[in-house]
Amino acid sequence: MSPQEYWESPGVGYELSKKAHFITSLHLLNSCSLLAKLSDFVNLQELTLQCIYEQSCEYTESLTSANIPILRDLAKLKFRCKHDYNLEYLTNLIDNSVGKLRKITIEGSRIKDARRCNLLIYTIANKCPNLKSCSIPVSRTDPQLDRLLEACEHLKDLKLCAVPDTLNDDNSDILLYQLLSHTPTRLRRLDFVDWKFSIYSWEFFLKTQSKTLLQRICYYWNENSKIANPSEEFLKVCQQKKKDGLLATYKGIDS
């Protein structure tokens, strides 16, 4: 379906637009084009968009070119995408929110503007004081997470997905030490995806966090990622820490 057909009768976009003012929860599959019309949904409280196309879908440009709406009641934002996309639109959407966001999920490894990861973090820290659940991409080489950890003190669930924004293959131990220094007291679950840690820092982190109220730590790696899978030695440590009760699970995933 062409963009013109999508927004004309009897297209899906046309029917949704007619009812936009009455819609508070919007769950979309493979409908990136609707991001260009979000300003019509002034009462939206929950937005979920999942696009499973491996290749860039027909409406990818709407992620950057659409006018950024002000959704004053938006409390939940969930975006999962398998094709290339930009963080710019999502960052600006959060920046235009008015502090009611409690849940943010941005998942998809094919980010075109990976250097904007830290801008995303700063925006969430500044605009989302009531955030309780967060799953976001984070720069693998320069994970400036401490600002968010300090500002979002109500966080209960945190999922950090590493993004290889440079060719540098050094480990990301700095992320662990940021977490040790600034872990929110209410945090109960912490997930790592595609991170490379030294064995010493990983063991130290797990041992130290065992003395906090954090209940569940998980480690995942994307088996189809360009990032190298964890070493056998690292996985042996994970196996032992799981036996010791310090690590809830560790496994490869396909995402």
MIMARDREN-576409 format. One record per residue (C-alpha): residue number from 1; residue in three letters; chain; x, y, z. Coordinates in steps of 0.25 Angstrom, whole numbers. Example, Ala and Ser with C-alpha at 12.3 -4.5 7.8 and 13.67 -1.06 7.14 Angstrom:
REC     k     r   c    east   north      up
REC     1   ala   A      49     -18      31
REC     2   ser   A      55      -4      29
This chain:
REC     k     r   c    east   north      up
REC     1   met   A       0       0       0
REC     2   ser   A       5      14      -4
REC     3   pro   A       6      25       6
REC     4   gln   A      -5      32      -1
REC     5   glu   A     -14      20       0
REC     6   tyr   A     -11      18      14
REC     7   trp   A     -16      32      18
REC     8   glu   A     -28      32       9
REC     9   ser   A     -41      24      11
REC    10   pro   A     -42      13      13
REC    11   gly   A     -28      12      18
REC    12   val   A     -24       8      32
REC    13   gly   A     -18      22      35
REC    14   tyr   A     -30      29      30
REC    15   glu   A     -39      22      39
REC    16   leu   A     -30      24      51
REC    17   ser   A     -28      38      48
REC    18   lys   A     -44      40      49
REC    19   lys   A     -44      35      63
REC    20   ala   A     -30      41      68
REC    21   his   A     -36      50      78
REC    22   phe   A     -43      38      85
REC    23   ile   A     -31      28      85
REC    24   thr   A     -23      27      98
REC    25   ser   A     -16      14      95
REC    26   leu   A      -9      11      81
REC    27   his   A      -3      -2      78
REC    28   leu   A       3      -3      64
REC    29   leu   A      10     -14      56
REC    30   asn   A      18     -10      43
REC    31   ser   A      12       4      43
REC    32   cys   A      24      14      44
REC    33   ser   A      16      24      36
REC    34   leu   A       7      27      47
REC    35   leu   A      18      34      54
REC    36   ala   A      16      45      44
REC    37   lys   A       2      47      50
REC    38   leu   A       4      46      65
REC    39   ser   A       0      60      67
REC    40   asp   A     -14      56      64
REC    41   phe   A     -15      47      76
REC    42   val   A     -15      58      86
REC    43   asn   A     -20      49      98
REC    44   leu   A     -10      37      95
REC    45   gln   A      -6      31     108
REC    46   glu   A       1      18     103
REC    47   leu   A       8      16      89
REC    48   thr   A      14       3      85
REC    49   leu   A      20       2      71
REC    50   gln   A      27     -11      66
REC    51   cys   A      32     -12      52
REC    52   ile   A      37     -26      48
REC    53   tyr   A      42     -23      34
REC    54   glu   A      57     -27      33
REC    55   gln   A      59     -17      21
REC    56   ser   A      56      -2      23
REC    57   cys   A      41      -1      22
REC    58   glu   A      34       9      13
REC    59   tyr   A      32      19      24
REC    60   thr   A      45      20      31
REC    61   glu   A      47      34      27
REC    62   ser   A      35      38      36
REC    63   leu   A      44      35      48
REC    64   thr   A      52      47      45
REC    65   ser   A      44      57      36
REC    66   ala   A      31      56      44
REC    67   asn   A      26      68      52
REC    68   ile   A      29      65      67
REC    69   pro   A      16      65      75
REC    70   ile   A      14      69      89
REC    71   leu   A       7      57      96
REC    72   arg   A       4      63     110
REC    73   asp   A      -2      50     115
REC    74   leu   A       8      40     110
REC    75   ala   A      11      30     121
REC    76   lys   A      17      18     113
REC    77   leu   A      25      18     100
REC    78   lys   A      29       5      94
REC    79   phe   A      37       4      81
REC    80   arg   A      43      -9      75
REC    81   cys   A      49      -9      61
REC    82   lys   A      57     -19      53
REC    83   his   A      61      -9      41
REC    84   asp   A      70       3      41
REC    85   tyr   A      64      15      49
REC    86   asn   A      68      28      56
REC    87   leu   A      68      32      70
REC    88   glu   A      66      46      67
REC    89   tyr   A      51      45      66
REC    90   leu   A      49      37      78
REC    91   thr   A      58      46      86
REC    92   asn   A      50      58      82
REC    93   leu   A      37      52      85
REC    94   ile   A      42      49      99
REC    95   asp   A      47      63     100
REC    96   asn   A      33      69      97
REC    97   ser   A      27      60     108
REC    98   val   A      23      67     121
REC    99   gly   A      28      57     131
REC   100   lys   A      17      47     132
REC   101   leu   A      25      36     125
REC   102   arg   A      27      23     134
REC   103   lys   A      31      13     124
REC   104   ile   A      41      15     112
REC   105   thr   A      45       3     103
REC   106   ile   A      54       6      91
REC   107   glu   A      59      -7      85
REC   108   gly   A      66     -10      71
REC   109   ser   A      81     -11      69
REC   110   arg   A      81      -5      55
REC   111   ile   A      82      10      59
REC   112   lys   A      87      20      48
REC   113   asp   A      90      31      58
REC   114   ala   A      97      23      69
REC   115   arg   A     104      35      74
REC   116   arg   A      91      41      79
REC   117   cys   A      90      30      90
REC   118   asn   A      96      39     101
REC   119   leu   A      86      50      96
REC   120   leu   A      75      40      98
REC   121   ile   A      80      38     112
REC   122   tyr   A      81      52     116
REC   123   thr   A      67      55     110
REC   124   ile   A      61      44     119
REC   125   ala   A      68      49     131
REC   126   asn   A      63      63     129
REC   127   lys   A      49      59     125
REC   128   cys   A      45      46     132
REC   129   pro   A      46      48     147
REC   130   asn   A      35      37     149
REC   131   leu   A      41      27     141
REC   132   lys   A      40      12     146
REC   133   ser   A      43       3     135
REC   134   cys   A      54       6     124
REC   135   ser   A      60      -2     113
REC   136   ile   A      69       7     104
REC   137   pro   A      81       6      95
REC   138   val   A      94      11     101
REC   139   ser   A     107      14      95
REC   140   arg   A     117       3      97
REC   141   thr   A     129      12      97
REC   142   asp   A     124      24     104
REC   143   pro   A     112      20     113
REC   144   gln   A     109      32     120
REC   145   leu   A      98      26     129
REC   146   asp   A     101      32     142
REC   147   arg   A      92      44     139
REC   148   leu   A      80      36     137
REC   149   leu   A      83      27     149
REC   150   glu   A      83      40     158
REC   151   ala   A      71      46     152
REC   152   cys   A      61      34     151
REC   153   glu   A      61      30     165
REC   154   his   A      48      22     164
REC   155   leu   A      54      12     154
REC   156   lys   A      50      -2     157
REC   157   asp   A      54      -9     144
REC   158   leu   A      66      -6     135
REC   159   lys   A      70     -12     122
REC   160   leu   A      83      -7     115
REC   161   cys   A      86     -11     101
REC   162   ala   A     100      -8      96
REC   163   val   A     102      -1      83
REC   164   pro   A     115      -2      76
REC   165   asp   A     116      13      72
REC   166   thr   A     131      12      68
REC   167   leu   A     141       1      64
REC   168   asn   A     147       1      77
REC   169   asp   A     146     -13      83
REC   170   asp   A     150      -9      98
REC   171   asn   A     142     -14     109
REC   172   ser   A     131      -6     116
REC   173   asp   A     135      -7     130
REC   174   ile   A     132       7     132
REC   175   leu   A     117       4     131
REC   176   leu   A     118      -5     143
REC   177   tyr   A     125       5     152
REC   178   gln   A     115      15     148
REC   179   leu   A     104       6     153
REC   180   leu   A     111       2     166
REC   181   ser   A     112      17     169
REC   182   his   A      98      22     165
REC   183   thr   A      89      10     165
REC   184   pro   A      75      15     169
REC   185   thr   A      70       9     182
REC   186   arg   A      57       4     177
REC   187   leu   A      64      -4     165
REC   188   arg   A      60     -19     165
REC   189   arg   A      63     -24     152
REC   190   leu   A      75     -21     143
REC   191   asp   A      78     -27     129
REC   192   phe   A      90     -26     120
REC   193   val   A      90     -28     105
REC   194   asp   A     103     -30      97
REC   195   trp   A     112     -24     107
REC   196   lys   A     127     -27     108
REC   197   phe   A     132     -27     122
REC   198   ser   A     146     -32     128
REC   199   ile   A     144     -44     137
REC   200   tyr   A     150     -36     149
REC   201   ser   A     140     -25     148
REC   202   trp   A     128     -34     145
REC   203   glu   A     131     -43     157
REC   204   phe   A     133     -30     166
REC   205   phe   A     120     -24     161
REC   206   leu   A     112     -37     164
REC   207   lys   A     118     -39     177
REC   208   thr   A     116     -24     181
REC   209   gln   A     101     -24     176
REC   210   ser   A      98     -36     184
REC   211   lys   A      98     -28     196
REC   212   thr   A      87     -18     191
REC   213   leu   A      72     -20     189
REC   214   leu   A      74     -23     174
REC   215   gln   A      67     -36     172
REC   216   arg   A      70     -41     158
REC   217   ile   A      82     -38     148
REC   218   cys   A      82     -44     134
REC   219   tyr   A      93     -45     124
REC   220   tyr   A      89     -47     109
REC   221   trp   A      96     -46      96
REC   222   asn   A      90     -45      82
REC   223   glu   A      95     -57      74
REC   224   asn   A      93     -50      61
REC   225   ser   A     100     -37      65
REC   226   lys   A     113     -31      59
REC   227   ile   A     118     -31      73
REC   228   ala   A     127     -43      76
REC   229   asn   A     120     -53      86
REC   230   pro   A     125     -54     100
REC   231   ser   A     138     -63     102
REC   232   glu   A     137     -77     108
REC   233   glu   A     144     -72     120
REC   234   phe   A     134     -61     122
REC   235   leu   A     123     -71     121
REC   236   lys   A     129     -81     131
REC   237   val   A     129     -69     141
REC   238   cys   A     114     -67     138
REC   239   gln   A     111     -81     140
REC   240   gln   A     118     -81     153
REC   241   lys   A     111     -68     157
REC   242   lys   A      97     -74     154
REC   243   lys   A     100     -86     162
REC   244   asp   A     104     -76     174
REC   245   gly   A      91     -69     172
REC   246   leu   A      97     -56     168
REC   247   leu   A      93     -56     153
REC   248   ala   A      78     -60     149
REC   249   thr   A      81     -65     135
REC   250   tyr   A      91     -63     124
REC   251   lys   A      88     -67     109
REC   252   gly   A      89     -64      95
REC   253   ile   A      77     -58      88
REC   254   asp   A      72     -55      74
REC   255   ser   A      67     -41      73
